[in-house]
Amino acid sequence: MLISTMNDLPGYEVTEVLGEVFGLMVRSRNIGSQLGAGFKSLAGGELKGMTKNLVASRQEVQQRMVEEAEAKGADAILAMRFDTSEMGQNWTEVCAYGTAVRVAKR
């Protein structure tokens, strides 16, 4: 699956637009992670546990988006974006979305 944050793929022609696809996850933080992050934020620096969690979440939602695109018969996703938002104090929504298309090499 070709994935691009651009609206086109150089060297390819979009032959069919199949529609929006997305992958979504709502993840809660565990109490240990929250306490560790709270202490770390007092001293400054990267919150490595939180960073690792966000990277894993992005990989998972991207895979879910790809699976939805494949189910529609797509071979590429254009204008792919990630979005995150807080839901309550302990929940984070992570979303990957884009436009599923079929492409042909020029």
Backbone hydrogen bonds, N-H to C=O, Kabsch-Sander energy under -0.5 kcal/mol:
donor,donor_aa,acceptor,acceptor_aa,energy
2,L,75,D,-1.8
4,S,77,I,-2.6
12,Y,9,L,-2.4
13,E,104,A,-2.9
15,T,13,E,-0.6
15,T,102,R,-2.6
16,E,102,R,-1.4
18,L,16,E,-0.6
18,L,100,A,-3.0
19,G,100,A,-1.0
21,V,98,G,-2.5
23,G,96,A,-2.5
25,M,94,V,-1.9
27,R,25,M,-0.5
27,R,92,T,-2.9
29,R,90,N,-2.1
34,Q,30,N,-2.2
35,L,31,I,-2.4
36,G,32,G,-2.5
37,A,33,S,-2.3
38,G,34,Q,-2.4
39,F,35,L,-2.3
40,K,36,G,-2.4
41,S,37,A,-2.4
42,L,38,G,-0.8
42,L,39,F,-0.6
43,A,39,F,-1.0
44,G,40,K,-2.0
48,K,46,E,-1.2
51,T,47,L,-2.5
52,K,48,K,-2.6
53,N,49,G,-2.0
54,L,50,M,-2.4
55,V,51,T,-2.5
56,A,52,K,-2.2
57,S,53,N,-2.2
58,R,54,L,-2.6
59,Q,55,V,-2.2
60,E,56,A,-2.1
61,V,57,S,-2.6
62,Q,58,R,-2.1
63,Q,59,Q,-2.0
64,R,60,E,-2.1
65,M,61,V,-2.1
66,V,62,Q,-2.4
67,E,63,Q,-2.4
68,E,64,R,-1.9
69,A,65,M,-2.2
70,E,66,V,-2.8
71,A,67,E,-2.0
72,K,68,E,-1.0
73,G,70,E,-1.3
74,A,69,A,-2.5
75,D,101,V,-2.0
76,A,101,V,-1.5
77,I,2,L,-2.6
78,L,99,T,-2.7
79,A,6,M,-2.8
80,M,4,S,-2.4
81,R,97,Y,-2.7
83,D,95,C,-2.5
85,S,93,E,-1.9
87,M,91,W,-3.1
88,G,86,E,-0.5
91,W,87,M,-0.9
92,T,27,R,-2.8
93,E,85,S,-3.2
94,V,25,M,-3.0
95,C,83,D,-2.8
96,A,23,G,-2.3
97,Y,81,R,-2.4
98,G,21,V,-2.0
99,T,78,L,-2.8
100,A,19,G,-3.2
100,A,98,G,-0.6
101,V,76,A,-2.6
102,R,16,E,-2.6
104,A,13,E,-2.2
106,R,11,G,-2.7
